[in-house]
Amino acid sequence: MIILLILILSLAIVQAAHPTGTFTLSNFKQNTTTTSLRECDGQLYSTPSVHGNKDFDFNLVNALNGDRNSVSFQSNKNSSMYIQVSTYPRLGVNVYNKLDTNAVSFKVVGGLNRPTDFSFKASTGEFIALTHSLDGDCAKQYQAPASDVALVNFSDLKSKADATWRLMIPTQG
């Protein structure tokens, strides 16, 4: 009986300390959704959501670097691709380098603007955040409030809300 209890407690300890599953990551300002994280041609943007569009859906999986307090964001469209730096500090979606699992692993912390939401911190100490600019191949398809998504230092954030994300259940098409 004691051995069974120890086994159950051990399993509870090794479970991840964060949510996993398929989510749309939405950025909230003043309690309303403004934009959601999406991939377009291997680059990350945050744009108004499109009902049922899988570009907005990511699989949050246990961090590939093994840190139980972190996650990796796997593309819902291509399971071999993960969110990572594409051209520093710009984030994109690409096949990950198995020799650098920290590049695709992000520590989960309470939302900087709202503790019940989430913020994601890279091993470099920067946060996944909106930049309030639009560059890259898909930029011409979007307009404000859309934004590029990049790694941003805490001191460079225009607002804590720019690095705060709510995990939403994806809509069905």
N, C-alpha and C positions, 0 to 999 in steps of 0.2 A: 504494500500500500504506500509506504513512504517513497519507494523508488518511483512509483507511478506519479505521485505528487511532484517529485523533483523533476521528472521528465516533462510534465505539463508546465511547470514554472519555467523550465529552460526554454521550451518552445515559445512561451509568451515573451520572454526576454529577447529572443532573436528576431521577433517580428519587427517590421519596420515601424518607425515612430512617425509615420506620415501617411497620407492617403495614396493609394495606387488605383489605377483604372483609367478609363478613357474619359477625358474631360475637355471642355472648351474653357480656356483661361480668359476671363473677362476683366477688364480694367474699369473700376468704378470711381466716379467722382460725384460727390454730393448725393450719394445713394442712388444714382442712376447709372446704368451701363452706358458707357460711351463707345468703347471699342473692345474687340477681342483679338487675341493673338492668332495669327494665321501664317501659313507658308505660301510663298509664290515664287516659283522658279528658283528654289533653294535659298531664298532670303526670307527674313521674318519681318512682318509688319503687324501693326495693330489697327484694324479697320472695323467699321460697323459690321456686325455679323450678318451672314446670309443664311437663312433657314435651310438646314439640311446639307450645307456645303462642308465636305470633309476636310477642306483646307484649314478649318478652325479646330479640328480635333487632334489631340495628342494623347498618347498613352503614357501616364506617369508610372514608371517602373522603379524598382529598387535601384539605387545608384550603381552605375557600372564600376565605380571605384571601391565599392563595398561599404561605404559609410552609411550606417543605418539611419542617420539624420538627414540624408540627402536623397535626391531623386535624379533620374535621367528622363528626358522628354523624348520619347520615341515617336517618330512620324506615324500617324494613323494610315497614311497612304503607302508608305514603304518602310517595313519593319527593320531594315538594315540602316536606316537613317535616323540621326538624332540632332537635337538642337545643340549647337556649339558655335564658337567664334568662327566666322567665315573670313572677314577681313577686319582685324581688330579696330575698334571695339564692336563692330557690327556682328549681329548674330544671324545664323542661317541654319539650314537643315542639310546635313551631309552624312556620308558614311563615316563612322568614327574610327579613329586610330587606336587600335587595341593597346598600343604602347603609351597612350596618354588618356587614360580613363577619367582623369580629373577634368579634362576639357568638356566632357559631356555630363558631369555630375554637379549638381547645385544643391547647396544646403537649404533646407526648408526652415524659414523663420516666420514668426508672426508678422502679419502685414504691417508695414511701416506706418501706414495711414490708418489702418483699422486692424487691430490684433486678431479679430476673428477670421480675417482673410489671410493670404499668404504673400510672402516675399521670398525670392530665390536668389541666393548669394553664391557667386562663383568662387572657386578656390583662390582667385586673385583678390577677393574681398569686394568686388563690384557686384551690383545688383542687375537683374534682368529688368529693364525699364524702357519706357517711352523716351524718345529723343526730341519730339516735336519738330522733326524735319522729315522730308520724304526724298530719299535718294534710291538709286538702284533701278534694276530692270523693270520692276512692276510699278514704280512710283507714279508714273503718268496715269495709271488706272485709278488712283485714289486722290482724295482731297481731304482737308481738315474736317473732322478731328483725327483722321488717320495719321499714323506716325511710323517711323522706323523703330525697330526694337534693338537695343544694344546693351552692352555692359556699361553701367554708369556708376561712378563713385558716389557714395552717399552725399558728400559735400557738393557734388555737381548736379544733384537732382533739383529740378525746378519745383517739384512738389513731391512729398512722400507718396502721394497717390499714384505717381508715375511708376512706382515700383511695387504697387500693391495689386494683387490678382485674386479674383474669386474663382473657384473651381465650379463650373456649371456642367450639368448633365447635357451632353450633345442633343440637339434637336434632330428628329428624324425627318428625312426628305419627303 
